[in-house]
Amino acid sequence: MSELIPVLAADEIHLLVKSMAQRISVDYRGRELVMIGVLKGAFIFLADLIRQLTIPVKVDFLQACSYGAGTQSCGAVRLVKDIGVDIRQKDVLLVEDIVDTGLTVNRILDHLKSFLPASVGVCTLIDKRERRAAEVPIAYAGHVTEKGFLVGYGLDCDEAYRNLPGIYQLKIQVVEP
């Protein structure tokens, strides 16, 4: 049995995304920006974000795996899908749904830096600090939270809940036999 506790409504998310896009548009005006979404969680956020930009942008995706099935990171990060666009001497903005431990983002940043981009930044919808194990240079964060397992708007639990228009804290209630 599980319970969904509202954290961000769809209209609140829309305002956060719009505000972030305005800042990104100003910061990267006149530069060659490539936004790289981390699959699967960031696809909804990235789609909404790029539609709000007022500057040209190229988009690509990569996929990293660190969770498996469940709510705890296994700690080991592996790249499942790599980027296909050339990012050499371009400004890169890594787009994540949530930064939690920081291990996945740092592993991806190290990988992206090996392609010699002009710059690499991090944009995340949710900056969750409860289990931060590595310092992460987040340039844009939509919402900061200290704790809770969050789902909705791309965030999942064992591939469920991604389709929810808002973000919720998932409370799993253990039923005793």
Contact map, one row per residue, 1 for C-alpha under 8 A:
111000000000000000000000000000000000000000000000000000000000000000000000000000000000000000000000000000000000000000000000000000000000000000000000000000000000000000000000000111100
111100000000000000000000000000000000000000000000000000000000000000000000000000000000000000000000000000000000000000000000000000000000000000000000000000000000000000000000011110000
111110000000000000000000000000000000000000000000000000000000000000000000000000000000000000000000000000000000000000000000000000000000000000000000000000000000000000000000011110000
011111000000000000000000000000000000000000000000000000000000000000000000000000000000000000000000000000000000000000000000000000000000000000000000000000000000000000000001111000000
001111100000000000000000000000000000000000000000000000000000000000000000000000000000000000000000000000000000000000000000000000000000000000000000000000000000000000000001111000000
000111111000000000000000000000000000000000000000000000000000000000000000000000000000000000000000000000000000000000000000000000000000000000000000000000000000000000000111100000000
000011111000000000000000000000000000000000000000000000000000000000000000000000000000000000000000000000000000000000000000000000000000000000000000000000000000000000000111100000000
000001111101100000000000000000000000000000000000000000000000000000000000000000000000000000000000000000000000000000000000000000000000000000000000000000000000000000000111000000000
000001111111100000000000000000000000000000000000000000000000000000000000000000000000000000000000000000000000000000000000000000000000000000000000000000000000000000001110000000000
000000011111110000000000000000000000000000000000000000000000000000000000000000000000000000000000000000000000000000000000000000000000000000000000000000000000000000001110000000000
000000001111111000000000000000000000000000000000000000000000000000000000000000000000000000000000000000000000000000000000000000000000000000000000000000000000000000000000000000000
000000011111111100000000000000000000000000000000000000000000000000000000000000000000000000000000000000000000000000000000000000000000000000000000000000000000000000000000000000000
000000011111111110000000000000000000000000000000000000000000000000000000000000000000000000000000000000000000000000000000000000000000000000000000000000000000000000000100000000000
000000000111111111000000000000000000000000000000000000000000000000000000000000000000000000000000000000000000000000000000000000000000000000000000000000000000000000000000000000000
000000000011111111100000000000000000000000000000000000000000000000000000000000000000000000000000000000000000000000000000000000000000000000000000000000000000000000000000000000000
000000000001111111110000000000000000000000000000000000000000000000000000000000000000000000000000000000000000000000000000000000000000000000000110000000000000000000000000000000000
000000000000111111111000000000000000000000001001100100000000000000000000000000000000000000000000000000000000000000000000000010000000000000000100000000000000000000000000000000000
000000000000011111111100000000000000000000000000100100000000000000000000000000000000000000000000000000000000000000000000000000000000000000000000000000000000000000000000000000000
000000000000001111111110000000000000000000000000000000000000000000000000000000000000000000000000000000000000000000000000000000000000000000000000000000000000000000000000000000000
000000000000000111111111000000000000000000000000100000000000000000000000000000000000000000000000000000000000000000000000000000000000000000011100000000000000000000000000000000000
000000000000000011111111100000000000000000000000110110000000000000000000000000000000000000000000000000000000000000000000000000000000000000000000000000000000000000000000000000000
000000000000000001111111110000000000000000000000000111000000000000000000000000000000000000000000000000000000000000000000000000000000000000000000000000000000000000000000000000000
000000000000000000111111111000000000000000000000000000000000000000000000000000000000000000000000000000000000000000000000000000000000000000000000000000000000000000000000000000000
000000000000000000011111111100000000000000000000000010000000000000000000000000000000000000000000000000000000000000000000000000000000000000000000000000000000000000000000000000000
000000000000000000001111111110000000000000000000000011100000000000000000000000000000000000000000000000000000000000000000000000000000000000000000000000000000000000000000000000000
000000000000000000000111111110000000000000000000000000000000000000000000000000000000000000000000000000000000000000000000000000000000000000000000000000000000000000000000000000000
000000000000000000000011111110000000000000000000000000000000000000000000000000000000000000000000000000000000000000000000000000000000000000000000000000000000000000000000000000000
000000000000000000000001111111111000000000000000000000100000000000000000000000000000000000000000000000000000000000000000000000000000000000000000000000000000000000000000000000000
000000000000000000000000111111100000000000000000000000100000000000000000000000000000000000000000000000000000000000000000000000000000000000000000000000000000000000000000000000000
000000000000000000000000000111110000000000000000000000000000000000000000000000000000000000000000000000000000000000000000000000000000000000000000000000000000000000000000000000000
000000000000000000000000000111111000000000000000000000000000000000000000000000000000000001100000000000000000000000000000000000000000000000000000000000000000000000000000000000000
000000000000000000000000000101111100000000000000000000011000000000000000000000000000000001100000000000000000000000000000000000000000000000000000000000000000000000000000000000000
000000000000000000000000000100111110000000000000000000011100000000000000000000000000000001111000000000000000000000000000000000000000000000000000000000000000000000000000000000000
000000000000000000000000000000011111000000000000000000001111000000000000000000000000001001111000000000000000000000000000000000000000000000000000000000000000000000000000000000000
000000000000000000000000000000001111100000000000000000001111000000000000000000000000000000011110000000000000000000000000000000000000000000000000000000000000000000000000000000000
000000000000000000000000000000000111110000000000000000000011110000000000000000000010000000011110000000000000000000000000000000000000000000000000000000000000000000000000000000000
000000000000000000000000000000000011111001100100000000000011110000000000000000000000000000000111000000000000000000000000000000000000000000000000000000000000000000000000000000000
000000000000000000000000000000000001111111100000000000000000111100000000000000000000000000000111100000000000000000000000000000000000000000000000000000000000000000000000000000000
000000000000000000000000000000000000111111100000000000000000111100000000000000000000000000000000000000000000000000000000000000000000000000000000000000000000000000000000000000000
000000000000000000000000000000000000011111100000000000000000001000000000000000000000000000000000000000000000000000000000000000000000000000000000000000000100000000000000000000000
000000000000000000000000000000000000011111110000000000000000000000000000000000000000000000000001100000000000000000000000000000000000000000000000000000000111000001000000000000000
000000000000000000000000000000000000111111111100000000000000000000000000000000000000000000000011100000000000000000000000000000000000000000000000000000000110000000000000000000000
000000000000000000000000000000000000111111111110000000000000000000000000000000000000000000000000000000000000000000000000000000000000000000000000000000000100000000000000000000000
000000000000000000000000000000000000000011111111000000000000000000000000000000000000000000000000000000000000000000000000000000000000000000000000000000001100000000000000000000000
000000000000000010000000000000000000000001111111100000000000000000000000000000000000000000000000100000000000000000000000000010000000000000000000000000001100000000000000000000000
000000000000000000000000000000000000100001111111110000000000000000000000000000000000000000000010000000000000000000000000000000000000000000000000000000000000000000000000000000000
000000000000000000000000000000000000000000111111111000000000000000000000000000000000000000000000000000000000000000000000000000000000000000000000000000000000000000000000000000000
000000000000000010000000000000000000000000011111111100000000000000000000000000000000000000000000000000000000000000000000000000000000000000000000000000000000000000000000000000000
000000000000000011011000000000000000000000001111111110000000000000000000000000000000000000000000000000000000000000000000000000000000000000000000000000000000000000000000000000000
000000000000000000001000000000000000000000000111111110001000000000000000000000000000000000000000000000000000000000000000000000000000000000000000000000000000000000000000000000000
000000000000000000000000000000000000000000000011111110000000000000000000000000000000000000000000000000000000000000000000000000000000000000000000000000000000000000000000000000000
000000000000000011001100000000000000000000000001111111000000000000000000000000000000000000000000000000000000000000000000000000000000000000000000000000000000000000000000000000000
000000000000000000001101100000000000000000000000111111110000000000000000000000000000000000000000000000000000000000000000000000000000000000000000000000000000000000000000000000000
000000000000000000000100100000000000000000000000000111110000000000000000000000000000000000000000000000000000000000000000000000000000000000000000000000000000000000000000000000000
000000000000000000000000100110000000000000000000000011111000000000000000000000000000000000000000000000000000000000000000000000000000000000000000000000000000000000000000000000000
000000000000000000000000000000011000000000000000000011111100000000000000000000000000000000000000000000000000000000000000000000000000000000000000000000000000000000000000000000000
000000000000000000000000000000011110000000000000010000111110000000000000000000000000000000000000000000000000000000000000000000000000000000000000000000000000000000000000000000000
000000000000000000000000000000001110000000000000000000011111000000000000000000000000000000000000000000000000000000000000000000000000000000000000000000000000000000000000000000000
000000000000000000000000000000000111100000000000000000001111100000000000000000000000000000000000000000000000000000000000000000000000000000000000000000000000000000000000000000000
000000000000000000000000000000000111100000000000000000000111110000000000000000000011100000000000000000000000000000000000000000000000000000000000000000000000000000000000000000000
000000000000000000000000000000000001111000000000000000000011111000000000000000001110000000000000000000000000000000000000000000000000000000000000000000000000000000000000000000000
000000000000000000000000000000000001111000000000000000000001111100000000000000111110000000000000000000000000000000000000000000000000000000000000000000000000000000000000000000000
000000000000000000000000000000000000011100000000000000000000111110000000000000111100000000000000000000000000000000000000000000000000000000000000000000000000000000000000000000000
000000000000000000000000000000000000011000000000000000000000011111000000000011111000000000000000000000010001000000000000000000000000000000000000000000000000000000000000000000000
000000000000000000000000000000000000000000000000000000000000001111110000000011110000000000000000000000000000000000000000000000000000000000000000000000000000000000000000000000000
000000000000000000000000000000000000000000000000000000000000000111110000111111000000000000000000000000010000000000000000000000000000000000000000000000000000000000000000000000000
000000000000000000000000000000000000000000000000000000000000000011111111111000000000000000000000000000000000000000000000000000000000000000000000000000000000000000000000000000000
000000000000000000000000000000000000000000000000000000000000000011111100110000000000000000000000000000000000000000000000000000000000000000000000000000000000010000000000000000000
000000000000000000000000000000000000000000000000000000000000000000111110000000000000000000000000000000000000000000000000000000000000000000000000000000000000110000000000000000000
000000000000000000000000000000000000000000000000000000000000000000111111000000000000000000000000000000000000000000000000000000000000000000000000000000000000110000000000000000000
000000000000000000000000000000000000000000000000000000000000000000101111100000000000000000000000000000000000000000000000000000000000000000000000000010000000110000000000000000000
000000000000000000000000000000000000000000000000000000000000000000100111110000000000000000000000000000000000000000000000000000000000000000000000000000000000000000000000000000000
000000000000000000000000000000000000000000000000000000000000000001110011111100000000000000000000000000000000000000000000000000000000000000000000000000000000000000000000000000000
000000000000000000000000000000000000000000000000000000000000000001110001111100000000000000000000000000000000000000000000000000000000000000000000000000000000000000000000000000000
000000000000000000000000000000000000000000000000000000000000000001100000111110000000000000000000000000100000000000000000000000000000000000000000000000000000000000000000000000000
000000000000000000000000000000000000000000000000000000000000000001000000111111000000000000000000000000000000000000000000000000000000000000000000000000000000000000000000000000000
000000000000000000000000000000000000000000000000000000000000000111000000001111100000000000000000000000110010000000000000000000000000000000000000000000000000000000000000000000000
000000000000000000000000000000000000000000000000000000000000000111000000000111110000000000000000000000000000000000000000000000000000000000000000000000000000000000000000000000000
000000000000000000000000000000000000000000000000000000000000011110000000000011111100000000000000000000000001000000000000000000000000000000000000000000000000000000000000000000000
000000000000000000000000000000000000000000000000000000000000011110000000000001111100000000000000000000000000000000000000000000000000000000000000000000000000000000000000000000000
000000000000000000000000000000000000000000000000000000000000111100000000000000111110000000000000000000000000000000000000000000000000000000000000000000000000000000000000000000000
000000000000000000000000000000000000000000000000000000000000111000000000000000111111000000000000000000000000000000000000000000000000000000000000000000000000000000000000000000000
000000000000000000000000000000000001000000000000000000000001110000000000000000001111100000000000000000000000000000000000000000000000000000000000000000000000000000000000000000000
000000000000000000000000000000000000000000000000000000000001000000000000000000000111110000000000000000000000000000000000000000000000000000000000000000000000000000000000000000000
000000000000000000000000000000000000000000000000000000000001000000000000000000000011111000000000000000000000000000000000000000000000000000000000000000000000000000000000000000000
000000000000000000000000000000000000000000000000000000000000000000000000000000000001111100000000000000000000000000000000000000000000000000000000000000000000000000000000000000000
000000000000000000000000000000000100000000000000000000000000000000000000000000000000111111110000000000000000000000111000000000000000000000000000000000000000000000000000000000000
000000000000000000000000000000000000000000000000000000000000000000000000000000000000011111000000000000000000000000111100000000000000000000000000000000000000000000000000000000000
000000000000000000000000000000000000000000000000000000000000000000000000000000000000001111100000000000000000000000011110000000000000000000000000000000000000000000000000000000000
000000000000000000000000000000111100000000000000000000000000000000000000000000000000001111110000000000000000000000001110000000000000000000000000000000000000000000000000000000000
000000000000000000000000000000111100000000000000000000000000000000000000000000000000001011111000000000000000000000001111000000000000000000000000000000000000000000000000000000000
000000000000000000000000000000001111000000000000000000000000000000000000000000000000001001111100000000000000000000001111100000000000000000000000000000000000000000000000000000000
000000000000000000000000000000001111000000000000000000000000000000000000000000000000000000111110000000000000000000000001111000000000000000000000000000000000000000000000000000000
000000000000000000000000000000000011110000000000000000000000000000000000000000000000000000011111000000000000100000000001111000000000000000000000000000000000000000000000000000000
000000000000000000000000000000000011110001000100000000000000000000000000000000000000000000001111100000000000000000000000011100000000000000000000000000000000000000000000000000000
000000000000000000000000000000000000110011000000000000000000000000000000000000000000000000000111111000000000000000000000011110000000000000000000000000000000000000000000000000000
000000000000000000000000000000000000010011001000000000000000000000000000000000000000000000000011111000000000000000000000000111000000000000000000000000000110000000000000000000000
000000000000000000000000000000000000000000000000000000000000000000000000000000000000000000000001111100000000000000000000000111110000000000000000000000000010000000000000000000000
000000000000000000000000000000000000000000000000000000000000000000000000000000000000000000000001111111001000000000000000000101111000000000000000000000000000000000000000000000000
000000000000000000000000000000000000000000000000000000000000000000000000000000000000000000000000011111000000000000000000000000111111000000000000000000000000000000000000000000000
000000000000000000000000000000000000000000000000000000000000000000000000000000000000000000000000001111110000000000000000000000001111110000000000000000000000000000000000000000000
000000000000000000000000000000000000000000000000000000000000000000000000000000000000000000000000001111111100000000000000000000000001111100000000000000000000000000000000000000000
000000000000000000000000000000000000000000000000000000000000000000000000001010000000000000000000000011111110000000000000000000000000110000000000000000000000000000000000000000000
000000000000000000000000000000000000000000000000000000000000000101000000000010000000000000000000000011111111000000000000000000000000000000000000000000000000000000000000000000000
000000000000000000000000000000000000000000000000000000000000000000000000000000000000000000000000001001111111100000000000000000000000000100000000000000000000000000000000000000000
000000000000000000000000000000000000000000000000000000000000000000000000000000000000000000000000000001111111110000000000000000000000010100000000000000000000000000000000000000000
000000000000000000000000000000000000000000000000000000000000000000000000000010000000000000000000000000111111111000000000000000000000000000000000000000000000000000000000000000000
000000000000000000000000000000000000000000000000000000000000000100000000000000100000000000000000000000011111111100000000000000000000000000000000000000000000000000000000000000000
000000000000000000000000000000000000000000000000000000000000000000000000000000000000000000000100000000001111111110000001000000000000000000000000000000000000000000000000000000000
000000000000000000000000000000000000000000000000000000000000000000000000000000000000000000000000000000000111111111000000000000000000000000000000000000000000000000000000000000000
000000000000000000000000000000000000000000000000000000000000000000000000000000000000000000000000000000000011111111100000000000000000000000000000000000000000000000000000000000000
000000000000000000000000000000000000000000000000000000000000000000000000000000000000000000000000000000000001111111111001000000000000000000000000000000000000000000000000000000000
000000000000000000000000000000000000000000000000000000000000000000000000000000000000000000000000000000000000111111111001000000000000000000000000000000000000000000000000000000000
000000000000000000000000000000000000000000000000000000000000000000000000000000000000000000000000000000000000011111110000000000000000000000000000000000000000000000000000000000000
000000000000000000000000000000000000000000000000000000000000000000000000000000000000001100000000000000000000001111111000000000000000000000000000000000000000000000000000000000000
000000000000000000000000000000000000000000000000000000000000000000000000000000000000001110000000000000000000000111111100000000000000000000000000000000000000000000000000000000000
000000000000000000000000000000000000000000000000000000000000000000000000000000000000001111110000000000000000000110111111000000000000000000000000000000000000000000000000000000000
000000000000000000000000000000000000000000000000000000000000000000000000000000000000000111110000000000000000000000011111000000000000000000000000000000000000000000000000000000000
000000000000000000000000000000000000000000000000000000000000000000000000000000000000000011110000000000000000000000001111100000000000000000000000000000000000000000000000000000000
000000000000000000000000000000000000000000000000000000000000000000000000000000000000000000111100000000000000100110001111110000000000000000000000000000000000000000000000000000000
000000000000000000000000000000000000000000000000000000000000000000000000000000000000000000011100000000000000000000000011111000000000000011100000000000000000000000000000000000000
000000000000000000000000000000000000000000000000000000000000000000000000000000000000000000001111000000000000000000000001111100000000000011110000000000000000000000000000000000000
000000000000000000000000000000000000000000000000000000000000000000000000000000000000000000001111000000000000000000000000111110000000000001111000000000000000000000000000000000000
000000000000000000000000000000000000000000000000000000000000000000000000000000000000000000000011111000000000000000000000011111100000000001011100000000000000000000000000000000000
000000000000000010000000000000000000000000001000000000000000000000000000000000000000000000000001110000000000000000000000001111100000000000001110000000000000000000000000000000000
000000000000000000000000000000000000000000000000000000000000000000000000000000000000000000000000111000000000000000000000000111110000000000001111100000000000000000000000000000000
000000000000000000000000000000000000000000000000000000000000000000000000000000000000000000000000011100000000000000000000000111111000000000001111100000000000000000000000000000000
000000000000000000000000000000000000000000000000000000000000000000000000000000000000000000000000011100000000000000000000000001111111000000000001111000000000000000000000000000000
000000000000000000000000000000000000000000000000000000000000000000000000000000000000000000000000001110000000000000000000000000111111000000000001111000000000000000000000000000000
000000000000000000000000000000000000000000000000000000000000000000000000000000000000000000000000000110000000000000000000000000011111000000000000111000000000000000000000000000000
000000000000000000000000000000000000000000000000000000000000000000000000000000000000000000000000000110000000000000000000000000011111100000000000001000000000000000000000000000000
000000000000000000000000000000000000000000000000000000000000000000000000000000000000000000000000000111000000000000000000000000011111111000000000000000000000000000000000000000000
000000000000000000000000000000000000000000000000000000000000000000000000000000000000000000000000000011100000000000000000000000000011111000000000000000000000000000000000000000000
000000000000000000000000000000000000000000000000000000000000000000000000000000000000000000000000000011100100000000000000000000000001111100000000000000000000000000000000000000000
000000000000000000000000000000000000000000000000000000000000000000000000000000000000000000000000000001000000000000000000000000000001111110000000000000000000000000000000000000000
000000000000000000000000000000000000000000000000000000000000000000000000000000000000000000000000000001001100000000000000000000000000011111000000000000000000000000000000000000000
000000000000000000000000000000000000000000000000000000000000000000000000000000000000000000000000000000000000000000000000110000000000001111100000000000000000000000000000000000000
000000000000000000000000000000000000000000000000000000000000000000000000000000000000000000000000000000000000000000000000111100000000000111111000000000000000000000000000000000000
000000000000000000000000000000000000000000000000000000000000000000000000000000000000000000000000000000000000000000000000111000000000000011111000000000000000000000000000000000000
000000000000000000010000000000000000000000000000000000000000000000000000000000000000000000000000000000000000000000000000011100000000000001111100000000000000000000000000000000000
000000000000000000010000000000000000000000000000000000000000000000000000000000000000000000000000000000000000000000000000001111100000000001111111000000000000000000000000000000000
000000000000000110010000000000000000000000000000000000000000000000000000000000000000000000000000000000000000000000000000000111100000000000011111000000000000000000000000000000000
000000000000000100000000000000000000000000000000000000000000000000000000000000000000000000000000000000000000000000000000000011100000000000001111100000000000000000000000000000000
000000000000000000000000000000000000000000000000000000000000000000000000000000000000000000000000000000000000000000000000000001111000000000001111110000000000000000000000000000000
000000000000000000000000000000000000000000000000000000000000000000000000000000000000000000000000000000000000000000000000000001111100000000000011111000000000000000000000000000000
000000000000000000000000000000000000000000000000000000000000000000000000000000000000000000000000000000000000000000000000000000011100000000000001111100000000000000000000000000000
000000000000000000000000000000000000000000000000000000000000000000000000000000000000000000000000000000000000000000000000000000011110000000000000111110000000000000000000000000000
000000000000000000000000000000000000000000000000000000000000000000000000000000000000000000000000000000000000000000000000000000000000000000000000011111000000000000000000110000000
000000000000000000000000000000000000000000000000000000000000000000000010000000000000000000000000000000000000000000000000000000000000000000000000001111100000000000000000111000000
000000000000000000000000000000000000000000000000000000000000000000000000000000000000000000000000000000000000000000000000000000000000000000000000000111110011000000000011110000000
000000000000000000000000000000000000000000000000000000000000000000000000000000000000000000000000000000000000000000000000000000000000000000000000000011111111100011010011110000000
000000000000000000000000000000000000000000000000000000000000000000000000000000000000000000000000000000000000000000000000000000000000000000000000000001111111000011111111000000000
000000000000000000000000000000000000000000011000000000000000000000000000000000000000000000000000000000000000000000000000000000000000000000000000000000111110000011111110000000000
000000000000000000000000000000000000000111111000000000000000000000000000000000000000000000000000100000000000000000000000000000000000000000000000000000111111000011110000000000000
000000000000000000000000000000000000000011000000000000000000000000000000000000000000000000000000110000000000000000000000000000000000000000000000000001111111100011000010000000000
000000000000000000000000000000000000000010000000000000000000000000000000000000000000000000000000000000000000000000000000000000000000000000000000000001110111111111000000000000000
000000000000000000000000000000000000000000000000000000000000000000001110000000000000000000000000000000000000000000000000000000000000000000000000000000100011111110000000000000000
000000000000000000000000000000000000000000000000000000000000000000011110000000000000000000000000000000000000000000000000000000000000000000000000000000000001111100000000000000000
000000000000000000000000000000000000000000000000000000000000000000000000000000000000000000000000000000000000000000000000000000000000000000000000000000000001111111000000000000000
000000000000000000000000000000000000000000000000000000000000000000000000000000000000000000000000000000000000000000000000000000000000000000000000000000000001111111100000000000000
000000000000000000000000000000000000000000000000000000000000000000000000000000000000000000000000000000000000000000000000000000000000000000000000000000111111101111110000000000000
000000000000000000000000000000000000000010000000000000000000000000000000000000000000000000000000000000000000000000000000000000000000000000000000000000111111001111110000000000000
000000000000000000000000000000000000000000000000000000000000000000000000000000000000000000000000000000000000000000000000000000000000000000000000000000011100000111111000000000000
000000000000000000000000000000000000000000000000000000000000000000000000000000000000000000000000000000000000000000000000000000000000000000000000000000111100000011111110000000000
000000001100000000000000000000000000000000000000000000000000000000000000000000000000000000000000000000000000000000000000000000000000000000000000000000011000000000111110000000000
000001111100100000000000000000000000000000000000000000000000000000000000000000000000000000000000000000000000000000000000000000000000000000000000000000011000000000011111000000000
000001111100000000000000000000000000000000000000000000000000000000000000000000000000000000000000000000000000000000000000000000000000000000000000000001111010000000011111100000000
000111110000000000000000000000000000000000000000000000000000000000000000000000000000000000000000000000000000000000000000000000000000000000000000000001110000000000000111110000000
000111100000000000000000000000000000000000000000000000000000000000000000000000000000000000000000000000000000000000000000000000000000000000000000000111100000000000000011111000000
011110000000000000000000000000000000000000000000000000000000000000000000000000000000000000000000000000000000000000000000000000000000000000000000000111100000000000000001111100000
011110000000000000000000000000000000000000000000000000000000000000000000000000000000000000000000000000000000000000000000000000000000000000000000000010000000000000000000111110000
111000000000000000000000000000000000000000000000000000000000000000000000000000000000000000000000000000000000000000000000000000000000000000000000000000000000000000000000011111000
111000000000000000000000000000000000000000000000000000000000000000000000000000000000000000000000000000000000000000000000000000000000000000000000000000000000000000000000001111100
100000000000000000000000000000000000000000000000000000000000000000000000000000000000000000000000000000000000000000000000000000000000000000000000000000000000000000000000000111110
100000000000000000000000000000000000000000000000000000000000000000000000000000000000000000000000000000000000000000000000000000000000000000000000000000000000000000000000000011111
000000000000000000000000000000000000000000000000000000000000000000000000000000000000000000000000000000000000000000000000000000000000000000000000000000000000000000000000000001111
000000000000000000000000000000000000000000000000000000000000000000000000000000000000000000000000000000000000000000000000000000000000000000000000000000000000000000000000000000111
